[in-house]
């Protein structure tokens, strides 16, 4: 019987494709690829992390969600490949947020719920050619409560029009073939009518 496993290097190669030629606030249609790699491996199942990314102007936002030791770790990485700083004016002290949604789009968890932020206007900045990383983590108990119902994880920089969403980490058993699906953008035309 053949075993299947995920090849992380290919996932990184698909995720590392430069999207910096996409104009500000636009999206493009692309095509997806699917690859299966039969290999021998262990008989245990594993939790596969999830990843999503998008680009606008010279900014790249990446969302990684993974299960570590029974906890859920969410990371939003913002990279500024431009020659000038990327600054965002905020209505208060909150810079970012994460949410976990069920299959109907209902919010099961929101990182900022119950938190207090300064009510003063603030500005966050990602300096030119720098990276900022924002993280949130659910402990084992909180994660167990929503794990079976959670479907999507969304992250965003507050007071921007952009949100990035990926699926919850997926458990893959040894009898299920693992398929790596990646999107490659071809062209840079907008998906909407002006």
Secondary structure, DSSP 8 states (H G I E B T S, - for coil): --EE---HHHHHHHHT---TTS-TT----EEEEEEE-EE---SS-EEE-EEEEEEETTEEEEEEEEEETTEEEEEEEEEE-SSS-EEEEESSS--EEEEEE-TTS-EEEETTTT-----S-EEEEE-TT-EEEEEEEE-HHHHHHHTTT--EEEEEETTSS-EEEEE--EEE-TTS--EEEEEEE-S---SS--
